[in-house]
Amino acid sequence: MLQTLTRMPAEMSSDSRRKLLNAVTDLFLLDADPSEESKDHYGDIALRSLPHLDAEGRRDYADSVAATGTLPRAVAVTLANDADAGVARLVLKLSPVLTDTDLAAIAISQTQAHLVAIAERARLSEGLTDILVERGDSAVLRTVSGNEGAQFSDRGFDRLLQRGSDDAAVGEALARRSDLSPQRAERVLRIVEQMSDPNAETGSHHTAAMARQARQQRREVRLLIADLQAGTRSLGEVVDMLAEEDRAFHLAQVIAISADITNEQALRVLMQRDVSGIAVVSRMLGLGKDSFNGILQLRGRRLYFKAKDIEDDLKAYEELDTATAERTMRFLRLKTKLG
């Protein structure tokens, strides 16, 4: 059917094309695992239709498919590069289809509004943050500074401190981060103190309080990990607490140590839109339904999942057996070592 629909009459109106695209999209999304041929035909329809839609039509379409994992990459790239940042925003923020290469090209060439959307992604590689920090305006710097899923190279972190040195909001966002190394945290605190107006006691105390909270959370997670290793706390108890407090980075640290994987691997499976990775890790660790639901709720807040999606993922988790999860984890560890 999709192949037939690629032969659209040239004289179709914009409204007719919009209705056709919406209908075909509904049909396409019914298939959780479409064939490459089906994806090609659907992509052809979408790419033919988009140039004929107005900004509102493109924005509505982009928002409806932004988080779709089966969206043809050419369609995702086209939407993400739309000159109207309102069209591109959710695709740039949520799309699992866009690669780092795609995002880097957009970050180099598009507007500051596009860069802010990229800076809001749940995970950002060092290469991407390097570009955002170099090209971004104050809004981009503030956004990426507060994003705990953003990784910084030494050069990128130095450049962020340099470019954001006169922006109190950047300093405060960095001071709130719980993932900074002690060395980076001390550098941030020194800058924040230098920026603080001695006559503005409230602002100075507020920033200092946030910095103390971040330090306290770093100490707390070290103690929680020690308790886990000593057997005085259960993994479920620690996961429940960190998930409820929305501490994704610290939750990834606990998962990494418990599952014998790297922090980056744990953060990736926790924050990628595909739930299968964190489901396999959680089942292998023996996490119960309630603890996994806490993880799903955190993911829902960060990745904008609907309640129905979370409910479906929880049901699928209950059906995932431990033996399958353990086999999958052994394979993934072996693959990582070989890589």
ZAMARGU-4260 file (C-alpha; in steps of 0.2 Angstrom, whole numbers, plus 5000, padded with zeros to 4 digits):
<rodrens>
0) 5000/5000/5000 | 5014/5012/5004 | 5022/5009/4988 | 5006/5014/4979 | 5005/5030/4989
5) 5022/5036/4983 | 5015/5040/4966 | 5006/5056/4972 | 4998/5068/4960 | 5008/5084/4957
10) 4992/5095/4959 | 4988/5089/4976 | 4984/5104/4988 | 4994/5107/5004 | 4980/5102/5015
15) 4977/5086/5005 | 4996/5082/5006 | 4995/5085/5025 | 4980/5073/5027 | 4988/5060/5017
20) 5004/5061/5026 | 4995/5060/5043 | 4985/5045/5037 | 5001/5036/5030 | 5010/5040/5046
25) 4997/5032/5057 | 4998/5017/5046 | 5017/5016/5047 | 5017/5018/5065 | 5006/5003/5068
30) 5021/4992/5063 | 5033/4991/5077 | 5046/4983/5066 | 5044/4989/5048 | 5054/4981/5034
35) 5067/4992/5025 | 5056/4992/5010 | 5042/4999/5020 | 5053/5012/5028 | 5059/5017/5011
40) 5042/5020/5004 | 5036/5029/5019 | 5051/5040/5019 | 5048/5044/5001 | 5030/5050/5004
45) 5036/5060/5019 | 5050/5069/5010 | 5039/5073/4995 | 5025/5080/5006 | 5036/5091/5018
50) 5041/5104/5006 | 5022/5107/5002 | 5017/5109/5021 | 5016/5126/5030 | 5026/5128/5046
55) 5011/5123/5057 | 5009/5107/5047 | 5027/5103/5047 | 5028/5106/5066 | 5013/5095/5070
60) 5020/5081/5060 | 5038/5083/5067 | 5031/5083/5085 | 5021/5067/5081 | 5036/5057/5075
65) 5050/5065/5085 | 5053/5051/5097 | 5049/5037/5084 | 5064/5024/5083 | 5058/5018/5066
70) 5057/5035/5057 | 5068/5034/5042 | 5084/5044/5045 | 5083/5055/5030 | 5066/5061/5037
75) 5073/5064/5054 | 5088/5074/5047 | 5076/5084/5036 | 5065/5089/5050 | 5080/5093/5062
80) 5087/5104/5049 | 5071/5114/5046 | 5074/5132/5046 | 5060/5135/5058 | 5067/5129/5075
85) 5049/5126/5081 | 5048/5112/5068 | 5065/5105/5072 | 5065/5107/5091 | 5057/5090/5097
90) 5066/5080/5084 | 5083/5087/5089 | 5079/5084/5108 | 5071/5067/5107 | 5075/5058/5091
95) 5084/5041/5093 | 5087/5041/5075 | 5099/5055/5073 | 5118/5051/5075 | 5131/5061/5083
100) 5137/5065/5065 | 5120/5072/5061 | 5119/5082/5076 | 5136/5089/5074 | 5132/5095/5057
105) 5117/5104/5063 | 5125/5111/5078 | 5139/5119/5066 | 5126/5126/5053 | 5110/5130/5062
110) 5103/5144/5073 | 5105/5146/5092 | 5087/5139/5094 | 5092/5123/5086 | 5108/5122/5097
115) 5097/5124/5113 | 5086/5110/5107 | 5102/5099/5105 | 5108/5104/5122 | 5092/5097/5130
120) 5095/5079/5124 | 5096/5067/5138 | 5114/5062/5133 | 5127/5072/5124 | 5144/5066/5119
125) 5160/5076/5122 | 5161/5080/5103 | 5144/5088/5103 | 5147/5098/5119 | 5163/5104/5112
130) 5153/5112/5097 | 5139/5118/5108 | 5151/5127/5120 | 5161/5135/5106 | 5146/5141/5095
135) 5132/5143/5108 | 5125/5159/5115 | 5121/5161/5134 | 5105/5151/5132 | 5115/5136/5125
140) 5128/5138/5138 | 5116/5138/5152 | 5106/5123/5145 | 5121/5112/5142 | 5129/5117/5159
145) 5114/5111/5168 | 5112/5095/5158 | 5119/5080/5168 | 5118/5069/5153 | 5131/5081/5144
150) 5149/5075/5144 | 5163/5087/5143 | 5181/5085/5137 | 5194/5094/5147 | 5195/5106/5132
155) 5177/5109/5131 | 5175/5111/5150 | 5189/5124/5150 | 5181/5133/5136 | 5164/5133/5145
160) 5171/5141/5160 | 5180/5153/5149 | 5165/5158/5139 | 5153/5157/5154 | 5164/5166/5167
165) 5153/5182/5167 | 5137/5173/5167 | 5130/5169/5185 | 5117/5157/5178 | 5131/5146/5170
170) 5140/5145/5186 | 5125/5141/5196 | 5120/5127/5184 | 5137/5119/5185 | 5137/5121/5204
175) 5121/5111/5205 | 5129/5096/5195 | 5132/5081/5205 | 5143/5073/5192 | 5158/5084/5193
180) 5175/5077/5198 | 5182/5085/5214 | 5194/5095/5203 | 5181/5102/5192 | 5169/5106/5206
185) 5183/5116/5215 | 5186/5126/5199 | 5168/5130/5197 | 5166/5135/5215 | 5181/5147/5214
190) 5173/5155/5199 | 5156/5157/5207 | 5164/5165/5222 | 5173/5177/5211 | 5157/5182/5202
195) 5147/5184/5218 | 5143/5202/5223 | 5148/5204/5241 | 5133/5216/5243 | 5121/5203/5236
200) 5121/5191/5251 | 5106/5182/5245 | 5113/5177/5229 | 5130/5172/5236 | 5122/5161/5250
205) 5110/5153/5237 | 5124/5148/5226 | 5135/5142/5240 | 5120/5131/5246 | 5118/5123/5229
210) 5136/5119/5229 | 5135/5111/5246 | 5120/5101/5241 | 5130/5095/5226 | 5145/5090/5237
215) 5133/5082/5249 | 5125/5071/5235 | 5142/5066/5229 | 5147/5060/5247 | 5130/5052/5249
220) 5131/5041/5233 | 5148/5035/5239 | 5141/5030/5255 | 5126/5021/5247 | 5138/5012/5236
225) 5148/5007/5251 | 5133/5001/5260 | 5128/4991/5244 | 5145/4982/5244 | 5144/4979/5263
230) 5126/4972/5261 | 5119/4984/5273 | 5107/4991/5260 | 5098/4982/5246 | 5100/4987/5228
235) 5081/4990/5226 | 5081/5002/5241 | 5095/5013/5234 | 5087/5013/5216 | 5070/5018/5223
240) 5078/5033/5233 | 5089/5039/5218 | 5075/5037/5205 | 5062/5046/5216 | 5074/5060/5218
245) 5077/5061/5200 | 5096/5058/5201 | 5099/5050/5185 | 5118/5052/5185 | 5120/5044/5202
250) 5108/5030/5198 | 5119/5026/5183 | 5134/5025/5194 | 5125/5013/5206 | 5119/5002/5191
255) 5137/5003/5183 | 5145/4996/5199 | 5131/4983/5202 | 5131/4977/5184 | 5150/4978/5181
260) 5149/4990/5167 | 5156/5007/5164 | 5147/5023/5170 | 5145/5028/5152 | 5136/5012/5147
265) 5125/5013/5162 | 5120/5031/5158 | 5117/5026/5140 | 5105/5012/5143 | 5096/5022/5157
270) 5093/5037/5146 | 5091/5030/5128 | 5073/5029/5122 | 5074/5011/5119 | 5069/5003/5135
275) 5076/4986/5131 | 5094/4990/5138 | 5089/4996/5155 | 5076/4982/5156 | 5089/4969/5153
280) 5101/4976/5166 | 5088/4978/5179 | 5081/4961/5177 | 5099/4954/5177 | 5102/4963/5194
285) 5086/4956/5201 | 5076/4972/5203 | 5058/4970/5206 | 5043/4978/5198 | 5042/4993/5210
290) 5060/4997/5208 | 5059/4996/5189 | 5044/5007/5189 | 5053/5020/5198 | 5066/5019/5184
295) 5053/5021/5171 | 5045/5036/5180 | 5062/5044/5180 | 5064/5040/5162 | 5047/5047/5158
300) 5051/5064/5166 | 5067/5065/5157 | 5062/5058/5140 | 5043/5064/5140 | 5036/5046/5139
305) 5017/5045/5140 | 5009/5035/5155 | 5003/5022/5143 | 5021/5019/5137 | 5027/5017/5154
310) 5013/5005/5158 | 5017/4994/5143 | 5036/4994/5147 | 5032/4988/5165 | 5021/4974/5158
315) 5035/4969/5146 | 5048/4969/5160 | 5037/4957/5171 | 5038/4945/5156 | 5057/4946/5154
320) 5065/4931/5162 | 5081/4932/5171 | 5090/4919/5161 | 5087/4928/5145 | 5093/4945/5153
325) 5109/4936/5160 | 5113/4929/5143 | 5111/4946/5135 | 5122/4954/5148 | 5136/4941/5145
330) 5135/4945/5127 | 5136/4963/5129 | 5151/4962/5141 | 5160/4951/5129 | 5156/4963/5114
335) 5162/4978/5124 | 5179/4969/5128 | 5182/4963/5110 | 5178/4981/5104
</rodrens>
